[in-house]
Amino acid sequence: MPLRLPRSAAAPIPLEPPFPFRQFIVKTHGRCNLACRYCYLYEGPDRSWRSRPAAAPPEVLARTATRIGEHARAHAMTSLSLVLHGGEPLLAGADTLARFTDLVRERVPDTCTVHATVQTNATLLTEARLAVLARHGIRVGISLDGGLPAHNTLRLDHAGRPSWPAAARGARLIADRFPEAYAGILTVVDPTTDPVELYESLLALRPPALDLLLPHGNWSAPPPHWDVGGVPYGDWLCAVFDRWWGAGRRETRVRLFEECVALLFGLPAATESLGLAPFDAVVVETDGSIEQVDSLKSCYEGAAETGLDVFRHGFDEALGHPGVAARQAGAASLAERCRGCPLLSVCGGGHYAHRYRAGHGFANPSVYCADLQRFIHHVAERLAGATAVPAPVPAPTPASCEGGTP
């Protein structure tokens, strides 16, 4: 069945940048207790982490809280997202995360709600730490490759030991003892895994939400298994979507799927991977540097840099950075081929980092263009064939390694 977009979904979304930042990703700790073999941050082309302090000093966190408060007040925000990130943020200590979160809440206007999430590999989760996080209203997002030991063979510690036993204990502990603080699980797609087995293995960990991310790659450094022919990532996502959609009930939220459904119906949706919603995330590194999101570090050294820091600059100044402006320009910043595509308002050109080509910048289609087309067409066909079945309603989701939420 051919794809039929509703008129409202096919129309371009009007944009009037600059848009204020609403997601603040703060590197509370710049190192990790794991040494995952595929990590784009520590194994990729950008080595700036080596010259930064391991943990964000108190003065950096204090100044960051002040800058967030200034930005929230200047733009009359009623809510914002605070993502406690790393590295492994729990290396900074649960008490440090709690104090910083409280400080941000003190410095934003009384009318602004701070939704705080820590994104962790779960190996350091204990009942005592989870109690501190829950008491201070910090939800916990977990990064895993799957819900079985065999799915996590590349997630090792620095001594080469598997992380799965500790990570599984952490995930089960929060599901059992602190379900109200459980934000969900983030998983990077691996097309060599059985999609349904992997999805069901994650369901066994009882996450309220899942975030399925495509691995960071681009035209100059293609993602793994990209040259095998066909659309392996698109096929994998379609198989999981069919299992999720066919369950007859919402076993868990899957952000990518719910956002795609919403966009096909012409509804607003906000994700880095799909759609034309304005980009609104900013990163503060452990030394106080203001940067664009970490995914850009998979492209080349210095791709995320702005030259700004929280001691000398406010976040409004970062809105004027050319990289941020380009990401808030909507369809105008996309390749000509993307602007003429009937899937434009749903695909949105794909993830920004996945468009990069050395010597040509980011004005290219996503390296996953064919996979995204396969996935979006498949979802549209399933919706068209299920007119009697109500579509899932998009819901808030937890933070991701990118700064998004799973």
MIPA-200606 format. One record per residue (C-alpha): residue in one letter; chain; x, y, z. Coordinates in steps of 0.5 Angstrom, whole numbers. Layout:
  res  chain   east  north     up
    A      A      X      Y      Z
...
% end
This chain:
  res  chain   east  north     up
    M      A      0      0      0
    P      A      3      7     -2
    L      A      4     12      4
    R      A     -1     17      5
    L      A      1     23      9
    P      A     -5     27     12
    R      A     -4     34      9
    S      A     -2     37     16
    A      A      4     32     17
    A      A      6     34      9
    A      A      6     41     11
    P      A     13     44     13
    I      A     13     46     20
    P      A     14     54     21
    L      A     20     56     25
    E      A     22     62     28
    P      A     29     61     31
    P      A     32     62     36
    F      A     29     57     41
    P      A     31     57     48
    F      A     34     51     51
    R      A     30     47     55
    Q      A     34     41     56
    F      A     41     42     60
    I      A     46     36     59
    V      A     51     37     65
    K      A     57     32     65
    T      A     58     31     73
    H      A     63     26     71
    G      A     67     26     65
    R      A     70     19     66
    C      A     67     12     66
    N      A     68      6     70
    L      A     67      1     63
    A      A     71      1     57
    C      A     65     -1     52
    R      A     69     -3     46
    Y      A     64      1     41
    C      A     64      8     45
    Y      A     64     14     40
    L      A     66     18     46
    Y      A     72     15     49
    E      A     74     11     42
    G      A     72     16     37
    P      A     76     22     34
    D      A     74     27     39
    R      A     79     27     45
    S      A     78     33     49
    W      A     75     29     55
    R      A     83     27     56
    S      A     84     35     58
    R      A     78     36     62
    P      A     77     35     70
    A      A     75     28     71
    A      A     69     31     76
    A      A     66     37     75
    P      A     68     42     81
    P      A     63     45     85
    E      A     64     52     82
    V      A     63     49     75
    L      A     56     46     78
    A      A     54     52     82
    R      A     55     57     76
    T      A     52     52     71
    A      A     46     52     76
    T      A     46     60     76
    R      A     46     60     68
    I      A     40     55     68
    G      A     36     59     72
    E      A     38     66     68
    H      A     36     62     62
    A      A     29     60     65
    R      A     28     66     68
    A      A     29     70     61
    H      A     25     66     57
    A      A     19     65     62
    M      A     20     57     62
    T      A     15     53     66
    S      A     19     47     65
    L      A     26     44     63
    S      A     30     38     63
    L      A     36     37     67
    V      A     40     31     65
    L      A     46     29     69
    H      A     51     25     65
    G      A     58     23     64
    G      A     62     19     63
    E      A     58     15     69
    P      A     55     20     73
    L      A     54     16     79
    L      A     62     16     80
    A      A     61     24     82
    G      A     57     21     88
    A      A     49     21     89
    D      A     50     26     94
    T      A     53     31     89
    L      A     48     29     84
    A      A     42     31     89
    R      A     46     37     91
    F      A     46     40     84
    T      A     39     38     82
    D      A     37     42     89
    L      A     41     48     87
    V      A     38     48     80
    R      A     31     48     83
    E      A     33     53     87
    R      A     35     58     82
    V      A     30     57     77
    P      A     23     61     78
    D      A     18     58     83
    T      A     14     57     77
    C      A     19     53     73
    T      A     19     45     74
    V      A     25     42     73
    H      A     25     34     71
    A      A     31     31     73
    T      A     34     25     70
    V      A     41     21     71
    Q      A     43     17     65
    T      A     47     11     68
    N      A     50      4     66
    A      A     47      1     72
    T      A     53     -2     75
    L      A     54      3     81
    L      A     46      3     83
    T      A     45      1     90
    E      A     39      1     94
    A      A     42      7     98
    R      A     44     11     92
    L      A     37     10     89
    A      A     34     12     95
    V      A     38     19     95
    L      A     36     20     88
    A      A     29     18     89
    R      A     28     23     95
    H      A     31     28     91
    G      A     26     27     85
    I      A     32     24     80
    R      A     29     19     75
    V      A     34     14     73
    G      A     35     12     66
    I      A     39      6     64
    S      A     44      4     58
    L      A     44     -3     56
    D      A     45     -7     50
    G      A     40    -12     51
    G      A     37    -16     57
    L      A     41    -22     56
    P      A     49    -23     58
    A      A     50    -25     51
    H      A     47    -18     48
    N      A     52    -14     53
    T      A     59    -18     51
    L      A     62    -11     49
    R      A     60     -7     55
    L      A     67     -9     59
    D      A     70     -6     65
    H      A     77     -3     64
    A      A     80    -10     67
    G      A     76    -13     61
    R      A     71    -16     66
    P      A     63    -17     64
    S      A     59    -11     66
    W      A     52    -15     65
    P      A     52    -18     72
    A      A     52    -11     76
    A      A     48     -8     71
    A      A     43    -13     71
    R      A     43    -13     79
    G      A     42     -5     78
    A      A     36     -5     73
    R      A     32    -11     77
    L      A     33     -7     84
    I      A     30      0     81
    A      A     24     -4     78
    D      A     23     -8     84
    R      A     24     -3     90
    F      A     24      4     86
    P      A     19      4     80
    E      A     17     11     81
    A      A     24     13     79
    Y      A     25      8     74
    A      A     26     12     67
    G      A     27      7     62
    I      A     32      4     58
    L      A     36      6     52
    T      A     39      1     47
    V      A     43      2     41
    V      A     41     -2     35
    D      A     45     -8     33
    P      A     42    -11     27
    T      A     46    -18     28
    T      A     42    -19     34
    D      A     35    -22     34
    P      A     30    -16     34
    V      A     24    -20     38
    E      A     29    -23     42
    L      A     32    -17     44
    Y      A     26    -13     45
    E      A     23    -19     50
    S      A     29    -19     54
    L      A     29    -12     55
    L      A     21    -12     57
    A      A     24    -17     62
    L      A     27    -12     66
    R      A     20     -8     66
    P      A     22     -1     64
    P      A     17      4     63
    A      A     20      6     57
    L      A     25      4     51
    D      A     29      9     47
    L      A     32      5     41
    L      A     38      9     38
    L      A     41      8     31
    P      A     49      7     32
    H      A     53     14     31
    G      A     56     14     24
    N      A     56     18     18
    W      A     58     18     10
    S      A     66     19     12
    A      A     65     13     18
    P      A     59      9     16
    P      A     56      5     22
    P      A     57     -2     23
    H      A     54     -7     18
    W      A     52     -1     14
    D      A     55     -4      7
    V      A     52    -11      7
    G      A     47     -9      2
    G      A     39     -8      4
    V      A     37     -4     10
    P      A     39     -8     16
    Y      A     37     -3     21
    G      A     30     -1     18
    D      A     29     -8     18
    W      A     31     -9     25
    L      A     26     -3     27
    C      A     20     -6     23
    A      A     21    -13     26
    V      A     21    -10     33
    F      A     15     -5     31
    D      A     11    -11     29
    R      A     12    -14     36
    W      A     11     -8     40
    W      A      4     -6     36
    G      A      2    -13     35
    A      A      2    -14     43
    G      A     -5    -11     43
    R      A     -3     -7     50
    R      A      2     -2     51
    E      A      7     -7     55
    T      A     12     -1     55
    R      A     13      6     51
    V      A     18      6     45
    R      A     20     13     44
    L      A     22     12     37
    F      A     15      8     35
    E      A     11     13     39
    E      A     14     19     35
    C      A     14     16     28
    V      A      6     15     29
    A      A      5     22     32
    L      A      9     25     26
    L      A      5     21     21
    F      A     -2     23     24
    G      A      1     30     24
    L      A      2     31     31
    P      A      8     35     34
    A      A     13     30     37
    A      A     20     32     39
    T      A     26     27     38
    E      A     33     28     35
    S      A     32     22     30
    L      A     25     24     27
    G      A     21     30     25
    L      A     23     38     25
    A      A     22     40     32
    P      A     27     45     34
    F      A     33     43     37
    D      A     33     45     44
    A      A     39     41     48
    V      A     46     44     50
    V      A     51     41     54
    V      A     56     43     60
    E      A     62     40     60
    T      A     66     38     67
    D      A     70     44     66
    G      A     64     49     65
    S      A     65     49     57
    I      A     58     50     54
    E      A     58     45     48
    Q      A     53     42     43
    V      A     51     35     44
    D      A     56     29     44
    S      A     54     26     38
    L      A     57     31     34
    K      A     64     28     37
    S      A     63     22     33
    C      A     64     26     27
    Y      A     71     30     28
    E      A     75     33     33
    G      A     72     39     36
    A      A     65     38     32
    A      A     61     40     39
    E      A     65     46     41
    T      A     63     53     42
    G      A     68     57     45
    L      A     64     59     51
    D      A     63     57     58
    V      A     59     58     64
    F      A     64     63     67
    R      A     64     68     62
    H      A     57     67     58
    G      A     50     65     58
    F      A     46     60     55
    D      A     43     66     50
    E      A     50     67     47
    A      A     50     59     45
    L      A     44     60     41
    G      A     47     65     37
    H      A     53     60     35
    P      A     53     58     28
    G      A     52     50     29
    V      A     46     51     34
    A      A     43     56     29
    A      A     44     51     23
    R      A     40     46     28
    Q      A     34     50     29
    A      A     33     52     22
    G      A     29     46     21
    A      A     28     44     13
    A      A     32     50     11
    S      A     39     47     13
    L      A     37     40     10
    A      A     40     38      3
    E      A     36     39     -3
    R      A     34     32     -4
    C      A     31     32      3
    R      A     27     38      2
    G      A     24     35     -4
    C      A     22     29      0
    P      A     15     27      1
    L      A     17     24      8
    L      A     20     31     10
    S      A     16     32     16
    V      A     16     25     19
    C      A     24     24     18
    G      A     26     31     19
    G      A     33     29     15
    G      A     35     24     21
    H      A     39     25     26
    Y      A     44     31     25
    A      A     51     27     26
    H      A     49     22     21
    R      A     49     27     16
    Y      A     56     29     16
    R      A     61     28     10
    A      A     68     30     11
    G      A     69     36      6
    H      A     61     37      6
    G      A     59     39     13
    F      A     52     37     15
    A      A     48     39      9
    N      A     47     31      7
    P      A     41     26      7
    S      A     42     22     13
    V      A     47     16     12
    Y      A     41     12     15
    C      A     36     15      9
    A      A     34      8      6
    D      A     33      5     13
    L      A     29     11     15
    Q      A     25     10      9
    R      A     24      3     10
    F      A     22      4     17
    I      A     17     10     16
    H      A     13      7     10
    H      A     12      0     14
    V      A      9      4     20
    A      A      5      8     15
    E      A      2      2     12
    R      A      1     -2     19
    L      A     -3      5     21
    A      A     -7      5     15
    G      A     -9     -3     16
    A      A    -11     -2     23
    T      A    -16      4     22
    A      A    -20      0     28
    V      A    -14      0     32
    P      A    -13      7     36
    A      A     -6      9     35
    P      A     -1     10     42
    V      A     -1     17     45
    P      A      6     20     45
    A      A      8     20     53
    P      A     14     23     56
    T      A     20     19     56
    P      A     27     19     60
    A      A     34     21     58
    S      A     38     18     53
    C      A     46     18     52
    E      A     45     24     48
    G      A     41     28     52
    G      A     35     26     50
    T      A     31     21     54
    P      A     30     13     53
% end
